[in-house]
Amino acid sequence: MIRLTEITFSSARPIDGYGPNFFRVGGQVIEGAVIVTAGGVRSWGGLSDAAALLALADEVDVILVGTGRQIAHLPKDLRLALEAAGIGAEPMDSPAAARTYNVLLAEGRRVAAALLPVPPE
């Protein structure tokens, strides 16, 4: 027998889904790149917007960076800036980053997801 346990997120907002150029977070649809934390969701300027990620230094321990449809390396300057601020960065494709974010959020971890959208096919 398989037991299913319903995941609760307390007041945090999980990533409900994604589609061509959008993410759905806590029922709200946001177009383009986003940053999602337990405290909320906001638009993000993408990999060149290091300041938005560095601003999370006191809030999170790790940022899951969704690089779109496929995994890609983070730009070296972004990776070094995050390391200097004491923030771990894990690049992965955006769907995997969204799923992993929800799991870590449910565990009560100090995590953020910075997600580039998946373009239409």
C-alpha positions as CSV (number, residue, x, y, z in Angstrom):
1,M,0.0,0.0,0.0
2,I,1.2,3.5,-0.8
3,R,0.6,6.2,1.7
4,L,0.3,9.8,0.4
5,T,0.9,12.7,2.7
6,E,-0.5,16.0,1.9
7,I,2.1,18.7,1.8
8,T,1.3,21.9,3.7
9,F,3.2,25.1,3.2
10,S,2.0,27.1,6.2
11,S,1.9,30.7,4.9
12,A,4.5,30.2,2.2
13,R,3.5,30.1,-1.4
14,P,4.5,27.1,-3.5
15,I,5.1,27.1,-7.2
16,D,1.9,25.6,-8.6
17,G,2.9,25.3,-12.2
18,Y,4.5,26.8,-15.3
19,G,4.0,27.2,-19.0
20,P,5.3,29.1,-22.0
21,N,6.8,32.3,-20.5
22,F,4.9,32.2,-17.1
23,F,4.9,30.7,-13.6
24,R,1.9,30.2,-11.3
25,V,2.8,30.8,-7.7
26,G,0.2,30.5,-5.0
27,G,-2.5,30.7,-7.6
28,Q,-1.1,33.9,-9.1
29,V,0.2,33.9,-12.7
30,I,3.5,35.9,-13.2
31,E,4.9,36.3,-16.7
32,G,8.7,36.2,-17.3
33,A,11.5,35.5,-14.9
34,V,10.6,35.4,-11.2
35,I,12.1,35.1,-7.8
36,V,10.1,33.0,-5.3
37,T,10.7,32.9,-1.6
38,A,8.6,31.8,1.4
39,G,7.7,35.5,1.8
40,G,6.5,36.1,-1.7
41,V,7.1,36.3,-5.4
42,R,8.5,39.1,-7.6
43,S,9.7,39.7,-11.1
44,W,13.4,39.1,-11.8
45,G,15.7,40.7,-14.4
46,G,17.4,37.3,-15.2
47,L,21.0,36.2,-14.8
48,S,22.3,39.8,-15.2
49,D,20.3,40.9,-12.2
50,A,22.7,39.8,-9.4
51,A,21.5,42.5,-7.0
52,A,18.1,41.0,-6.6
53,L,19.6,37.7,-5.7
54,L,22.2,39.2,-3.4
55,A,19.4,41.0,-1.5
56,L,18.3,37.6,-0.3
57,A,21.5,37.0,1.7
58,D,19.8,37.3,5.1
59,E,16.7,35.4,4.0
60,V,18.0,32.2,2.3
61,D,20.8,29.7,2.4
62,V,20.5,28.5,-1.2
63,I,19.0,29.7,-4.4
64,L,17.8,27.2,-7.0
65,V,18.5,28.9,-10.3
66,G,16.2,27.7,-13.0
67,T,18.0,28.3,-16.3
68,G,15.0,27.7,-18.6
69,R,14.3,24.5,-20.6
70,Q,17.8,23.1,-20.2
71,I,20.4,23.3,-17.4
72,A,23.2,25.8,-18.0
73,H,26.2,27.1,-16.1
74,L,25.7,30.3,-14.1
75,P,27.8,33.2,-15.4
76,K,31.1,33.2,-13.4
77,D,30.6,36.7,-12.0
78,L,27.2,35.8,-10.7
79,R,28.4,32.6,-9.1
80,L,31.3,34.3,-7.4
81,A,29.2,37.2,-6.1
82,L,26.7,34.7,-4.6
83,E,29.5,32.7,-3.0
84,A,31.1,35.8,-1.5
85,A,27.7,36.7,0.0
86,G,27.5,33.2,1.5
87,I,24.6,32.1,-0.7
88,G,24.7,28.7,-2.3
89,A,23.5,28.6,-5.9
90,E,22.3,25.4,-7.6
91,P,21.6,25.7,-11.4
92,M,19.1,23.3,-12.9
93,D,16.4,23.5,-15.6
94,S,13.4,25.6,-14.5
95,P,10.9,22.7,-14.1
96,A,13.4,20.8,-11.8
97,A,14.1,24.0,-9.8
98,A,10.4,24.6,-9.3
99,R,9.8,21.0,-8.0
100,T,12.9,21.1,-5.8
101,Y,11.9,24.4,-4.4
102,N,8.5,23.0,-3.3
103,V,10.2,20.0,-1.6
104,L,12.7,22.2,0.3
105,L,10.0,24.7,1.2
106,A,7.8,22.0,2.6
107,E,10.8,20.9,4.7
108,G,11.0,24.4,6.2
109,R,14.4,25.2,4.5
110,R,15.6,28.7,3.8
111,V,15.4,28.5,0.0
112,A,14.6,30.7,-2.9
113,A,14.0,29.9,-6.6
114,A,15.1,32.3,-9.3
115,L,13.5,31.0,-12.5
116,L,13.9,31.9,-16.1
117,P,10.8,31.0,-18.1
118,V,10.5,28.1,-20.4
119,P,9.9,29.5,-23.9
120,P,7.1,28.3,-26.1
121,E,8.0,25.4,-28.4
